[in-house]
Amino acid sequence: MTRVGISLGTNLGDRLANLREAAERLRKLAASTHWLVSSVYETEPVACAEKDPAFLNCVIEFECDLAPEELLEQTQQIESDLGRPEKRAINAPRPIDVDILYIDGVEIVTESLTLPHPRMMERAFVLVPLQEIRPDLVEGTKLINGEGVIKWGRLGSSVGIQNTPATDRRPFCRKY
């Protein structure tokens, strides 16, 4: 089993319901009980049109047995199922965004997938929630002032999503 980090974001429709539904679908991919979920944060849109609505974001870590490309297919299916059009303007408002941040031990660059995510250490909307559940992954990062990131709440237990404490603080990427 391999630990994966996923960033969820939404700025259209019932944002909390969108996050909950995406998290429930990700939970079905989990191969163990290891399940870490950050708080939900409201964040200002980054590189979007000026009047775009604010996002709700969170980060989830779980263990799964899928290969990187298989996990990408699953996350893209979740986006499609929740109403994200396949063809869209870059950074357009969206009901859900499911980004693979890391897969433990994997460093890959393909046409469709780059891991670790090439911009994850530049984005407060990823770093702040990631710091909450895996502070070891963001140690030494200069961009943790949290500007534009406001703690909003939690996904809640109504969907069976609970944090489990991290017992193993492995680094998210090792070169082989």
C-alpha positions in Angstrom: 0.0 0.0 0.0 1.2 3.5 -0.8 0.2 6.7 0.8 -1.3 9.4 -1.4 -2.0 13.0 -0.8 -5.0 14.6 -2.6 -6.1 18.2 -2.7 -9.8 19.0 -3.1 -11.2 22.3 -4.1 -14.5 23.7 -5.2 -16.0 27.1 -5.9 -19.3 26.3 -7.6 -22.6 25.0 -6.2 -22.9 23.6 -2.7 -19.2 23.7 -2.0 -19.3 21.7 1.2 -21.5 19.0 -0.3 -19.0 18.8 -3.3 -16.1 18.3 -1.0 -18.0 15.6 1.0 -19.0 13.7 -2.1 -15.5 13.8 -3.5 -14.1 12.6 -0.2 -16.6 9.8 0.0 -15.6 8.6 -3.4 -11.9 8.8 -2.5 -12.6 6.8 0.6 -13.8 3.9 -1.6 -10.3 3.9 -3.1 -8.6 3.5 0.3 -6.9 0.2 0.9 -6.5 0.6 4.7 -7.9 2.5 7.6 -5.2 5.2 7.3 -7.2 8.3 6.5 -6.2 11.9 7.3 -8.4 14.8 6.5 -7.5 18.5 7.1 -10.0 21.1 8.1 -11.8 22.9 5.3 -10.4 26.2 4.4 -12.0 29.0 2.4 -9.4 30.5 0.0 -9.2 33.3 -2.5 -9.1 32.2 -6.1 -5.5 31.9 -7.4 -4.9 32.9 -11.1 -8.6 33.2 -11.7 -10.8 36.0 -13.0 -11.3 38.8 -10.5 -15.0 38.1 -9.7 -14.7 34.3 -9.4 -16.2 32.9 -6.2 -14.0 31.8 -3.3 -12.9 28.2 -3.0 -13.3 25.6 -0.2 -10.2 23.4 0.0 -9.0 20.5 2.0 -6.3 17.9 1.8 -6.7 14.2 2.3 -4.1 11.4 2.8 -4.9 7.7 2.5 -3.3 4.5 1.4 -4.2 2.8 -1.8 -3.0 0.1 -4.1 -3.6 1.9 -7.4 -0.8 2.7 -9.9 -0.3 6.5 -10.5 -2.1 6.5 -13.8 -5.0 4.4 -12.4 -5.4 6.9 -9.5 -5.4 9.8 -12.0 -8.1 8.1 -14.0 -10.2 7.6 -10.8 -9.7 11.3 -9.7 -10.7 12.5 -13.2 -13.8 10.3 -13.0 -14.7 11.8 -9.7 -14.4 15.3 -11.3 -16.5 14.3 -14.2 -19.2 12.6 -12.1 -19.5 15.8 -10.0 -20.0 18.0 -13.0 -16.6 19.3 -14.0 -16.5 19.6 -17.8 -13.6 17.9 -19.5 -13.0 20.9 -21.7 -12.9 24.2 -19.9 -11.0 27.4 -19.6 -7.9 27.3 -17.5 -8.7 28.1 -13.9 -12.4 28.5 -14.6 -14.8 28.1 -11.7 -15.6 24.4 -11.0 -17.7 22.2 -8.9 -14.7 20.1 -7.9 -11.0 19.9 -8.4 -9.2 16.7 -7.4 -5.4 17.0 -7.6 -2.9 14.3 -6.7 -0.3 16.0 -4.6 2.0 13.0 -4.0 2.2 9.3 -4.0 4.7 8.1 -1.4 8.0 7.1 -3.0 6.9 8.1 -6.5 8.6 10.7 -8.7 7.1 10.7 -12.2 6.8 13.0 -15.2 4.5 12.0 -18.0 2.3 13.8 -20.4 -0.7 13.5 -18.1 0.8 13.4 -14.6 3.7 15.0 -12.7 4.4 13.8 -9.1 5.0 15.3 -6.7 2.6 18.0 -7.9 4.9 20.7 -9.4 3.1 23.7 -7.8 2.0 22.2 -4.4 4.8 24.0 -2.4 3.8 27.3 -4.0 0.2 27.3 -3.0 -1.1 28.4 0.4 -4.4 26.7 -0.3 -2.5 23.4 -0.4 0.2 24.1 2.2 -2.0 25.3 5.0 -4.2 22.2 5.1 -1.3 19.9 4.4 0.6 21.4 7.3 -2.4 20.5 9.5 -2.3 16.8 8.7 1.4 16.2 7.7 3.5 19.0 9.1 6.6 17.0 8.3 6.0 17.5 4.6 6.0 21.3 4.7 8.9 21.8 7.1 11.2 24.6 5.9 8.7 25.8 3.3 8.7 29.6 3.1 5.1 30.1 2.1 3.1 29.2 5.2 1.8 32.6 6.2 -1.6 31.5 5.1 -2.5 34.7 3.4 -5.9 34.4 1.8 -6.6 31.2 3.6 -9.3 31.1 6.3 -10.2 28.1 8.4 -13.8 27.4 7.5 -14.8 24.2 9.2 -14.6 20.4 8.8 -16.1 17.9 6.4 -17.8 16.3 9.5 -18.6 12.9 10.6 -22.0 12.7 8.7 -20.1 11.1 5.8 -18.0 8.9 8.1 -14.9 10.9 7.6 -12.7 11.0 10.6 -9.1 11.8 11.2 -6.8 9.0 12.3 -3.5 10.0 13.8 -0.5 9.6 11.6 1.8 7.1 13.1 4.4 7.1 10.4 5.9 10.3 9.2 7.6 9.1 6.0 8.7 11.6 3.4 6.4 11.9 0.5 9.0 11.4 -2.2 12.2 9.5 -2.5 14.4 9.2 -5.7 15.3 5.7 -6.7 
